[in-house]
């Protein structure tokens, strides 16, 4: 039944413009058209997946995040560093993946994930 993957992830942000610019300029997402939903926001696309930014109060604490799959986590960390993004140290889940975390300007957590 659910065989076509994830269509989109939606995250809350407090400054749509700043967060949109971060995802476009630092991570390479493309802005796409968004209907009027009676709440501020922006829709972005990367490959077949979408990221929906919704202007609503942020969720506090560790846990909610999304992961970007990468082929070379250290190259991704270096590229983000060149773009002014501070990425945490790389850690490993034995036999599963390498991972490193960083935050967008609204404080949403993003994971870099290199499957092993």
C-alpha positions as CSV (number, residue, x, y, z in Angstrom):
1,X,0.0,0.0,0.0
2,X,2.7,2.5,1.0
3,X,5.3,1.7,-1.6
4,X,6.1,5.1,-3.2
5,X,8.2,6.6,-0.5
6,X,7.8,9.8,1.5
7,X,6.0,12.7,-0.4
8,X,6.9,15.5,2.0
9,X,8.0,16.4,5.5
10,X,6.5,19.5,7.2
11,X,8.3,21.5,9.9
12,X,7.4,24.5,11.9
13,X,9.5,27.7,11.5
14,X,9.3,31.1,13.0
15,X,10.9,33.1,10.1
16,X,9.8,31.6,6.8
17,X,12.1,33.8,4.7
18,X,15.3,33.1,6.6
19,X,14.6,29.4,6.8
20,X,13.6,29.2,3.1
21,X,16.8,30.9,2.2
22,X,18.8,28.4,4.3
23,X,17.3,25.4,2.7
24,X,17.7,26.9,-0.8
25,X,21.2,28.3,-0.4
26,X,22.9,25.9,2.0
27,X,21.2,22.6,1.1
28,X,20.1,23.1,-2.6
29,X,16.3,22.8,-2.3
30,X,14.3,24.4,-5.0
31,X,11.3,26.7,-4.2
32,X,8.0,25.5,-5.7
33,X,4.5,27.0,-5.9
34,X,2.4,26.8,-2.7
35,X,-1.4,27.3,-2.5
36,X,-2.9,29.8,0.0
37,X,-3.3,27.8,3.1
38,X,-4.3,30.6,5.5
39,X,-1.0,30.2,7.4
40,X,2.4,31.4,6.3
41,X,4.9,29.0,4.8
42,X,6.9,27.8,1.8
43,X,7.2,24.6,-0.2
44,X,10.6,23.3,-1.3
45,X,11.6,20.4,-3.5
46,X,14.7,18.1,-3.6
47,X,14.4,15.2,-6.0
48,X,11.0,13.6,-5.6
49,X,10.6,14.8,-2.0
50,X,9.1,18.0,-0.7
51,X,9.8,20.0,2.5
52,X,6.9,22.1,3.7
53,X,7.8,25.1,6.0
54,X,4.8,26.1,8.1
55,X,4.9,29.4,10.1
56,X,3.7,28.0,13.5
57,X,5.3,27.7,17.0
58,X,8.3,25.5,17.2
59,X,8.4,22.1,18.9
60,X,10.9,22.0,21.8
61,X,13.4,19.3,22.6
62,X,15.4,16.6,20.9
63,X,13.6,14.0,18.7
64,X,11.8,15.6,15.8
65,X,14.1,15.8,12.8
66,X,14.5,14.6,9.3
67,X,17.5,13.0,7.6
68,X,19.2,13.7,4.3
69,X,20.8,10.7,2.8
70,X,24.4,11.4,1.7
71,X,27.0,9.3,-0.1
72,X,30.0,10.9,1.7
73,X,29.2,12.4,5.1
74,X,32.6,14.1,5.5
75,X,32.3,15.8,2.1
76,X,28.7,16.9,3.0
77,X,30.0,18.3,6.4
78,X,32.8,20.1,4.6
79,X,30.4,21.7,2.0
80,X,28.0,22.8,4.7
81,X,30.9,24.3,6.7
82,X,31.9,26.3,3.6
83,X,28.4,27.6,3.5
84,X,28.5,28.7,7.1
85,X,26.6,25.8,8.7
86,X,28.0,24.3,11.9
87,X,27.6,20.5,11.8
88,X,28.1,18.3,14.9
89,X,30.7,15.5,15.0
90,X,30.1,12.4,13.0
91,X,29.0,9.3,14.9
92,X,28.2,5.8,14.0
93,X,25.4,3.3,14.5
94,X,27.3,0.1,14.0
95,X,26.4,-1.7,10.8
96,X,23.7,0.9,10.0
97,X,25.0,4.4,9.2
98,X,27.2,7.3,9.9
99,X,25.3,10.4,11.1
100,X,25.9,14.0,12.0
101,X,23.3,16.6,13.1
102,X,22.9,20.4,12.6
103,X,20.0,22.9,13.0
104,X,18.3,25.2,10.5
105,X,17.8,28.9,11.5
106,X,14.5,28.1,13.3
107,X,16.2,25.4,15.4
108,X,14.8,22.3,13.6
109,X,17.2,19.4,13.7
110,X,18.5,17.9,10.5
111,X,20.5,14.7,10.2
112,X,23.1,13.8,7.6
113,X,22.9,10.0,7.1
114,X,25.4,7.9,5.3
115,X,24.1,4.2,5.2
116,X,26.8,1.6,5.7
